[in-house]
Amino acid sequence: MQFSHPPARQKPESIVPMINVVFLLLIFFMMTATITQPTPFDVTPPDARREGELQEDTTLFVAADGRLGMNGLLGNAVWPALGAMQFEGPLTIRADAALPAKDLSGILNRLAELGVTSIELVVAQK
């Protein structure tokens, strides 16, 4: 019996170029991703009709029970941070729909004392 010689194997292609492309894509997506602070607690905004876009640089979150949250700060730690900020535009407030108007009024008065002259209250569109 005579056996023929096995066919010559081709040299395998390098996967280095594919790894380079995947690495470059990973860097691209990491550099272009928008990283934001997580919301400190769930807030259900009230319903209203509104036109225009929101500009969210700094957002003050207000829970239904009156808890405050902003940029990783919770509770009364929010007030000194707000006092130290210089606002060029309105302060965005995300208040829960179940928050009593009396409590929101108290927060707005305290913001006025800190020099905040313009706010945007986020509402849900109907």
Buried (B, 14 or more C-beta within 10 A) or exposed (E): EEEEEEEEEEEEEEEEEEEEEEEEEEEEEEEEEEEEEEEBBEBBBBEEEEEEEEEEEBBBBBBBEBBBBBBEBBEEEBBEBBEEBEBEEBBBBBBBEEBEEEBBEEBBEBBEEBEBEEBBBBBEEE
